[in-house]
Structures are given as structure tokens and as C-alpha cells.
Amino acid sequence: MSYPERRKGVMTGKWVGERVIAGKVKRVRSSTKAEADKWERYVDLHGHAPLDGTGASVAHSLGAVAKEARANREGWKGSHDTSLDQRLEVVLETATSPW
């Protein structure tokens, strides 16, 4: 069962999921209790941490990075190059393709 994170006795607003994987205690910090519980259920079911970005094994999934790239567009602002979005779509399609 996940628990609220505390720093110096004060709750931080984050939740911690904790499991023993291969003899080592692994923890994941989540924004919500549901996310931490989901990570714990995955570990209980599969015996290892998820590799798709839903846990601490991979900090960011490709979809999350693409979403952030579209939102921030630090290097894209002011650009009229429509191929930037098209290139991002090609990468996402390639990454999610079963081949």
C-alpha cells in the first residue's frame, strides 16, 4: 500500500510506492495515490518495475516527451516549419509500431 511522502515531518503532497524487487527495496514517487498503487500492482503482478514510463525504471515515456515537446516548443517558437510536428508524428508511429 502506498503512503504519503514526508520530509522533516511535513507531507510533501507526493505519494510513495514501495516494493522489494530482486532483493532490493525500490520506491517510486507519484503525484497521486492511484499512480503509486498502480505501480505497486504492476510490480506484484510481474515481479519487476515497469519499463514503459509508468514507474521509476524509465523517467519519461515517449508519449510524455512528445506531449511536453508540443507544449513547450522552446526551439520551435516562431518557426513556420510544419515538418517539426510531422517528424514528431513519424517518431511516435515508428516507436509504437509492432514491427
DRENTORKOL-3810 file (N, C-alpha, C; in nm, 4 decimals):
REM DRENTORKOL-3810
@n.u->0.0848; n.v->-0.1170; n.w->0.0000; ca.u->0.0000; ca.v->0.0000; ca.w->0.0000; c.u->0.0897; c.v->0.1237; c.w->0.0000
@n.u->0.0629; n.v->0.2153; n.w->-0.0904; ca.u->0.1437; ca.v->0.3371; ca.w->-0.0988; c.u->0.1183; c.v->0.4252; c.w->0.0238
@n.u->0.2086; n.v->0.5174; n.w->0.0444; ca.u->0.1961; ca.v->0.6048; ca.w->0.1601; c.u->0.2378; c.v->0.7470; c.w->0.1217
@n.u->0.1875; n.v->0.8469; n.w->0.1950; ca.u->0.2242; ca.v->0.9856; ca.w->0.1638; c.u->0.3694; c.v->1.0120; c.w->0.2026
@n.u->0.4371; n.v->1.0875; n.w->0.1177; ca.u->0.5773; ca.v->1.1210; ca.w->0.1451; c.u->0.5841; c.v->1.2338; c.w->0.2479
@n.u->0.6806; n.v->1.2197; n.w->0.3378; ca.u->0.7030; ca.v->1.3234; ca.w->0.4400; c.u->0.8498; c.v->1.3640; c.w->0.4375
@n.u->0.8725; n.v->1.4917; n.w->0.4492; ca.u->1.0075; ca.v->1.5461; ca.w->0.4636; c.u->1.0095; c.v->1.6313; c.w->0.5897
@n.u->1.0965; n.v->1.5951; n.w->0.6799; ca.u->1.1069; ca.v->1.6632; ca.w->0.8093; c.u->0.9716; c.v->1.6713; c.w->0.8792
@n.u->0.8936; n.v->1.5626; n.w->0.8669; ca.u->0.7658; ca.v->1.5533; ca.w->0.9351; c.u->0.6499; c.v->1.6225; c.w->0.8652
@n.u->0.6771; n.v->1.6849; n.w->0.7516; ca.u->0.5717; ca.v->1.7570; ca.w->0.6794; c.u->0.5404; c.v->1.6831; c.w->0.5497
@n.u->0.4117; n.v->1.6638; n.w->0.5218; ca.u->0.3725; ca.v->1.5969; ca.w->0.3978; c.u->0.4073; c.v->1.6845; c.w->0.2774
@n.u->0.4595; n.v->1.6204; n.w->0.1719; ca.u->0.5040; ca.v->1.6938; ca.w->0.0530; c.u->0.3981; c.v->1.7010; c.w->-0.0564
@n.u->0.2918; n.v->1.6231; n.w->-0.0437; ca.u->0.1912; ca.v->1.6187; ca.w->-0.1487; c.u->0.2176; c.v->1.5085; c.w->-0.2500
@n.u->0.3257; n.v->1.4346; n.w->-0.2335; ca.u->0.3602; ca.v->1.3223; ca.w->-0.3210; c.u->0.3278; c.v->1.1915; c.w->-0.2495
@n.u->0.3165; n.v->1.0852; n.w->-0.3291; ca.u->0.2906; ca.v->0.9520; ca.w->-0.2750; c.u->0.4059; c.v->0.8611; c.w->-0.3124
@n.u->0.4361; n.v->0.7660; n.w->-0.2260; ca.u->0.5465; ca.v->0.6742; ca.w->-0.2471; c.u->0.4932; c.v->0.5322; c.w->-0.2566
@n.u->0.5314; n.v->0.4649; n.w->-0.3660; ca.u->0.5034; ca.v->0.3229; ca.w->-0.3805; c.u->0.6324; c.v->0.2484; c.w->-0.3513
@n.u->0.6248; n.v->0.1391; n.w->-0.2783; ca.u->0.7460; ca.v->0.0695; ca.w->-0.2358; c.u->0.7281; c.v->-0.0811; c.w->-0.2495
@n.u->0.8268; n.v->-0.1455; n.w->-0.3106; ca.u->0.8264; ca.v->-0.2906; ca.w->-0.3249; c.u->0.9703; c.v->-0.3414; c.w->-0.3231
@n.u->0.9870; n.v->-0.4689; n.w->-0.2901; ca.u->1.1175; ca.v->-0.5341; ca.w->-0.2961; c.u->1.1261; c.v->-0.6064; c.w->-0.4305
@n.u->1.2265; n.v->-0.5687; n.w->-0.5095; ca.u->1.2472; ca.v->-0.6287; ca.w->-0.6411; c.u->1.3894; c.v->-0.6833; c.w->-0.6440
@n.u->1.4034; n.v->-0.8129; n.w->-0.6656; ca.u->1.5342; ca.v->-0.8794; ca.w->-0.6713; c.u->1.6158; c.v->-0.8506; c.w->-0.5450
@n.u->1.5503; n.v->-0.8512; n.w->-0.4305; ca.u->1.6195; ca.v->-0.8342; ca.w->-0.3040; c.u->1.6512; c.v->-0.6904; c.w->-0.2658
@n.u->1.6135; n.v->-0.5943; n.w->-0.3495; ca.u->1.6393; ca.v->-0.4533; ca.w->-0.3190; c.u->1.5074; c.v->-0.3782; c.w->-0.3086
@n.u->1.5005; n.v->-0.2864; n.w->-0.2141; ca.u->1.3806; ca.v->-0.2055; ca.w->-0.1977; c.u->1.3805; c.v->-0.0986; c.w->-0.3071
@n.u->1.2742; n.v->-0.0959; n.w->-0.3846; ca.u->1.2581; ca.v->0.0043; ca.w->-0.4906; c.u->1.1401; c.v->0.0930; c.w->-0.4536
@n.u->1.1542; n.v->0.2209; n.w->-0.4780; ca.u->1.0478; ca.v->0.3161; ca.w->-0.4493; c.u->1.0212; c.v->0.4011; c.w->-0.5725
@n.u->0.8977; n.v->0.4467; n.w->-0.5838; ca.u->0.8609; ca.v->0.5392; ca.w->-0.6904; c.u->0.7794; c.v->0.6517; c.w->-0.6275
@n.u->0.8107; n.v->0.7755; n.w->-0.6679; ca.u->0.7342; ca.v->0.8916; ca.w->-0.6213; c.u->0.6290; c.v->0.9228; c.w->-0.7260
@n.u->0.5070; n.v->0.9478; n.w->-0.6807; ca.u->0.3973; ca.v->0.9770; ca.w->-0.7719; c.u->0.3202; c.v->1.0983; c.w->-0.7234
@n.u->0.2509; n.v->1.1587; n.w->-0.8170; ca.u->0.1688; ca.v->1.2751; ca.w->-0.7828; c.u->0.0412; c.v->1.2350; c.w->-0.7105
@n.u->-0.0080; n.v->1.1151; n.w->-0.7413; ca.u->-0.1337; ca.v->1.0714; ca.w->-0.6793; c.u->-0.1177; c.v->0.9330; c.w->-0.6172
@n.u->-0.2055; n.v->0.9035; n.w->-0.5250; ca.u->-0.2052; ca.v->0.7720; ca.w->-0.4617; c.u->-0.2382; c.v->0.6634; c.w->-0.5635
@n.u->-0.3284; n.v->0.6939; n.w->-0.6556; ca.u->-0.3681; ca.v->0.5960; ca.w->-0.7568; c.u->-0.2487; c.v->0.5545; c.w->-0.8433
@n.u->-0.1635; n.v->0.6500; n.w->-0.8804; ca.u->-0.0450; ca.v->0.6184; ca.w->-0.9609; c.u->0.0508; c.v->0.5279; c.w->-0.8836
@n.u->0.0734; n.v->0.5598; n.w->-0.7573; ca.u->0.1638; ca.v->0.4787; ca.w->-0.6746; c.u->0.1080; c.v->0.3378; c.w->-0.6561
@n.u->-0.0223; n.v->0.3275; n.w->-0.6323; ca.u->-0.0857; ca.v->0.1961; ca.w->-0.6175; c.u->-0.0779; c.v->0.1161; c.w->-0.7470
@n.u->-0.0937; n.v->0.1837; n.w->-0.8608; ca.u->-0.0853; ca.v->0.1164; ca.w->-0.9907; c.u->0.0547; c.v->0.0579; c.w->-1.0113
@n.u->0.1570; n.v->0.1341; n.w->-0.9761; ca.u->0.2950; ca.v->0.0869; ca.w->-0.9893; c.u->0.3162; c.v->-0.0361; c.w->-0.9008
@n.u->0.2668; n.v->-0.0300; n.w->-0.7777; ca.u->0.2814; ca.v->-0.1435; ca.w->-0.6861; c.u->0.2100; c.v->-0.2679; c.w->-0.7396
@n.u->0.0906; n.v->-0.2506; n.w->-0.7946; ca.u->0.0178; ca.v->-0.3648; ca.w->-0.8520; c.u->0.0953; c.v->-0.4259; c.w->-0.9692
@n.u->0.1542; n.v->-0.3415; n.w->-1.0520; ca.u->0.2326; ca.v->-0.3912; ca.w->-1.1650; c.u->0.3493; c.v->-0.4757; c.w->-1.1149
@n.u->0.4213; n.v->-0.4255; n.w->-1.0155; ca.u->0.5356; ca.v->-0.4988; ca.w->-0.9608; c.u->0.4895; c.v->-0.6297; c.w->-0.8981
@n.u->0.3799; n.v->-0.6280; n.w->-0.8258; ca.u->0.3270; ca.v->-0.7503; ca.w->-0.7650; c.u->0.2913; c.v->-0.8535; c.w->-0.8720
@n.u->0.2360; n.v->-0.8075; n.w->-0.9826; ca.u->0.1925; ca.v->-0.8971; ca.w->-1.0883; c.u->0.3082; c.v->-0.9526; c.w->-1.1715
@n.u->0.4055; n.v->-0.8669; n.w->-1.2041; ca.u->0.5124; ca.v->-0.9051; ca.w->-1.2965; c.u->0.6474; c.v->-0.9338; c.w->-1.2303
@n.u->0.6688; n.v->-0.8858; n.w->-1.1103; ca.u->0.7935; ca.v->-0.9119; ca.w->-1.0412; c.u->0.9071; c.v->-0.8173; c.w->-1.0774
@n.u->0.8799; n.v->-0.7168; n.w->-1.1601; ca.u->0.9812; ca.v->-0.6165; ca.w->-1.1944; c.u->0.9116; c.v->-0.4829; c.w->-1.2171
@n.u->0.9897; n.v->-0.3767; n.w->-1.2166; ca.u->0.9336; ca.v->-0.2437; ca.w->-1.2373; c.u->0.8941; c.v->-0.2263; c.w->-1.3833
@n.u->0.7916; n.v->-0.1485; n.w->-1.4117; ca.u->0.7501; ca.v->-0.1272; ca.w->-1.5493; c.u->0.8561; c.v->-0.0523; c.w->-1.6285
@n.u->0.8652; n.v->-0.0827; n.w->-1.7565; ca.u->0.9654; ca.v->-0.0208; ca.w->-1.8417; c.u->0.9040; c.v->0.0792; c.w->-1.9391
@n.u->0.7774; n.v->0.1131; n.w->-1.9224; ca.u->0.7091; ca.v->0.1997; ca.w->-2.0179; c.u->0.6899; c.v->0.3416; c.w->-1.9679
@n.u->0.7614; n.v->0.3823; n.w->-1.8612; ca.u->0.7475; ca.v->0.5171; ca.w->-1.8122; c.u->0.6458; c.v->0.5349; c.w->-1.7035
@n.u->0.5761; n.v->0.4286; n.w->-1.6646; ca.u->0.4768; ca.v->0.4403; ca.w->-1.5585; c.u->0.5391; c.v->0.4261; c.w->-1.4207
@n.u->0.6680; n.v->0.4037; n.w->-1.4169; ca.u->0.7347; ca.v->0.3908; ca.w->-1.2883; c.u->0.8727; c.v->0.4514; c.w->-1.2934
@n.u->0.9544; n.v->0.4160; n.w->-1.1997; ca.u->1.0848; ca.v->0.4775; ca.w->-1.1890; c.u->1.1872; c.v->0.4186; c.w->-1.2860
@n.u->1.1557; n.v->0.3077; n.w->-1.3522; ca.u->1.2531; ca.v->0.2466; ca.w->-1.4422; c.u->1.2855; c.v->0.3373; c.w->-1.5599
@n.u->1.1842; n.v->0.4022; n.w->-1.6138; ca.u->1.2033; ca.v->0.4964; ca.w->-1.7227; c.u->1.1372; c.v->0.6258; c.w->-1.6773
@n.u->1.2159; n.v->0.7300; n.w->-1.6698; ca.u->1.1633; ca.v->0.8539; ca.w->-1.6151; c.u->1.0518; c.v->0.9131; c.w->-1.7001
@n.u->1.0650; n.v->0.9054; n.w->-1.8314; ca.u->0.9665; ca.v->0.9666; ca.w->-1.9196; c.u->0.9356; c.v->0.8744; c.w->-2.0360
@n.u->0.8093; n.v->0.8517; n.w->-2.0618; ca.u->0.7706; ca.v->0.7725; ca.w->-2.1775; c.u->0.7823; c.v->0.8593; c.w->-2.3017
@n.u->0.7882; n.v->0.7957; n.w->-2.4176; ca.u->0.7991; ca.v->0.8703; ca.w->-2.5425; c.u->0.6774; c.v->0.9599; c.w->-2.5629
@n.u->0.5608; n.v->0.9104; n.w->-2.5288; ca.u->0.4397; ca.v->0.9916; ca.w->-2.5412; c.u->0.4436; c.v->1.1149; c.w->-2.4525
@n.u->0.4952; n.v->1.1001; n.w->-2.3312; ca.u->0.5051; ca.v->1.2143; ca.w->-2.2402; c.u->0.6048; c.v->1.3166; c.w->-2.2920
@n.u->0.7147; n.v->1.2698; n.w->-2.3488; ca.u->0.8148; ca.v->1.3606; ca.w->-2.4042; c.u->0.7567; c.v->1.4345; c.w->-2.5246
@n.u->0.6815; n.v->1.3637; n.w->-2.6105; ca.u->0.6192; ca.v->1.4275; ca.w->-2.7264; c.u->0.5185; c.v->1.5335; c.w->-2.6825
@n.u->0.4407; n.v->1.5024; n.w->-2.5809; ca.u->0.3420; ca.v->1.5982; ca.w->-2.5300; c.u->0.4121; c.v->1.7230; c.w->-2.4772
@n.u->0.5204; n.v->1.7028; n.w->-2.4037; ca.u->0.5956; ca.v->1.8156; ca.w->-2.3495; c.u->0.6606; c.v->1.8966; c.w->-2.4610
@n.u->0.7114; n.v->1.8289; n.w->-2.5634; ca.u->0.7740; ca.v->1.8986; ca.w->-2.6765; c.u->0.6727; c.v->1.9879; c.w->-2.7465
@n.u->0.5518; n.v->1.9366; n.w->-2.7640; ca.u->0.4484; ca.v->2.0176; ca.w->-2.8302; c.u->0.4075; c.v->2.1361; c.w->-2.7434
@n.u->0.4030; n.v->2.1156; n.w->-2.6128; ca.u->0.3590; ca.v->2.2227; ca.w->-2.5230; c.u->0.4638; c.v->2.3328; c.w->-2.5101
@n.u->0.5899; n.v->2.2939; n.w->-2.4945; ca.u->0.6952; ca.v->2.3929; ca.w->-2.4711; c.u->0.7482; c.v->2.4547; c.w->-2.5991
@n.u->0.7845; n.v->2.3708; n.w->-2.6938; ca.u->0.8372; ca.v->2.4148; ca.w->-2.8230; c.u->0.9436; c.v->2.5224; c.w->-2.8087
@n.u->1.0346; n.v->2.5046; n.w->-2.7155; ca.u->1.1382; ca.v->2.6059; ca.w->-2.6917; c.u->1.2112; c.v->2.6449; c.w->-2.8193
@n.u->1.2564; n.v->2.5460; n.w->-2.8948; ca.u->1.3278; ca.v->2.5765; ca.w->-3.0180; c.u->1.2363; c.v->2.5960; c.w->-3.1371
@n.u->1.1071; n.v->2.5698; n.w->-3.1180; ca.u->1.0128; ca.v->2.5749; ca.w->-3.2297; c.u->0.9355; c.v->2.7055; c.w->-3.2351
@n.u->0.9367; n.v->2.7810; n.w->-3.1261; ca.u->0.8559; ca.v->2.9029; ca.w->-3.1207; c.u->0.8970; c.v->2.9985; c.w->-3.2321
@n.u->0.7982; n.v->3.0507; n.w->-3.2992; ca.u->0.8246; ca.v->3.1450; ca.w->-3.4071; c.u->0.8597; c.v->3.0774; c.w->-3.5387
@n.u->0.8731; n.v->2.9464; n.w->-3.5368; ca.u->0.9082; ca.v->2.8741; ca.w->-3.6578; c.u->0.7816; c.v->2.8449; c.w->-3.7374
@n.u->0.7917; n.v->2.8568; n.w->-3.8674; ca.u->0.6782; ca.v->2.8251; ca.w->-3.9540; c.u->0.6998; c.v->2.6923; c.w->-4.0245
@n.u->0.7939; n.v->2.6145; n.w->-3.9749; ca.u->0.8271; ca.v->2.4850; ca.w->-4.0335; c.u->0.7260; c.v->2.3812; c.w->-3.9869
@n.u->0.6349; n.v->2.3408; n.w->-4.0757; ca.u->0.5321; ca.v->2.2433; ca.w->-4.0389; c.u->0.5891; c.v->2.1033; c.w->-4.0254
@n.u->0.7090; n.v->2.0809; n.w->-4.0758; ca.u->0.7654; ca.v->1.9461; ca.w->-4.0704; c.u->0.8075; c.v->1.9061; c.w->-3.9293
@n.u->0.8179; n.v->2.0005; n.w->-3.8367; ca.u->0.8559; ca.v->1.9658; ca.w->-3.7000; c.u->0.7513; c.v->1.8733; c.w->-3.6373
@n.u->0.6242; n.v->1.9075; n.w->-3.6500; ca.u->0.5178; ca.v->1.8200; ca.w->-3.5993; c.u->0.5136; c.v->1.6891; c.w->-3.6770
@n.u->0.5354; n.v->1.6965; n.w->-3.8064; ca.u->0.5332; ca.v->1.5761; ca.w->-3.8881; c.u->0.6448; c.v->1.4804; c.w->-3.8473
@n.u->0.7617; n.v->1.5337; n.w->-3.8201; ca.u->0.8736; ca.v->1.4485; ca.w->-3.7764; c.u->0.8432; c.v->1.3827; c.w->-3.6421
@n.u->0.7823; n.v->1.4574; n.w->-3.5532; ca.u->0.7447; ca.v->1.4022; ca.w->-3.4227; c.u->0.6437; c.v->1.2887; c.w->-3.4399
@n.u->0.5472; n.v->1.3059; n.w->-3.5289; ca.u->0.4488; ca.v->1.2010; ca.w->-3.5557; c.u->0.5146; c.v->1.0752; c.w->-3.6120
@n.u->0.6121; n.v->1.0905; n.w->-3.7008; ca.u->0.6819; ca.v->0.9755; ca.w->-3.7579; c.u->0.7542; c.v->0.8975; c.w->-3.6484
@n.u->0.8184; n.v->0.9690; n.w->-3.5581; ca.u->0.8895; ca.v->0.9032; ca.w->-3.4480; c.u->0.7911; c.v->0.8268; c.w->-3.3600
@n.u->0.6785; n.v->0.8878; n.w->-3.3273; ca.u->0.5787; ca.v->0.8219; ca.w->-3.2429; c.u->0.5206; c.v->0.6994; c.w->-3.3119
@n.u->0.4912; n.v->0.7093; n.w->-3.4411; ca.u->0.4376; ca.v->0.5940; ca.w->-3.5140; c.u->0.5390; c.v->0.4807; c.w->-3.5194
@n.u->0.6652; n.v->0.5143; n.w->-3.5435; ca.u->0.7696; ca.v->0.4143; ca.w->-3.5508; c.u->0.7895; c.v->0.3453; c.w->-3.4166
@n.u->0.7868; n.v->0.4230; n.w->-3.3099; ca.u->0.8103; ca.v->0.3686; ca.w->-3.1760; c.u->0.6959; c.v->0.2788; c.w->-3.1305
@n.u->0.5737; n.v->0.3089; n.w->-3.1727; ca.u->0.4600; ca.v->0.2312; ca.w->-3.1272; c.u->0.4231; c.v->0.1192; c.w->-3.2242
@n.u->0.4922; n.v->0.1117; n.w->-3.3352; ca.u->0.4664; ca.v->0.0071; ca.w->-3.4339; c.u->0.5127; c.v->-0.1276; c.w->-3.3795
@n.u->0.4352; n.v->-0.2351; n.w->-3.4065; ca.u->0.4766; ca.v->-0.3674; ca.w->-3.3575; c.u->0.5949; c.v->-0.4231; c.w->-3.4354
@n.u->0.6355; n.v->-0.3619; n.w->-3.5429; ca.u->0.7465; ca.v->-0.4123; ca.w->-3.6246; c.u->0.8696; c.v->-0.3442; c.w->-3.5872
END
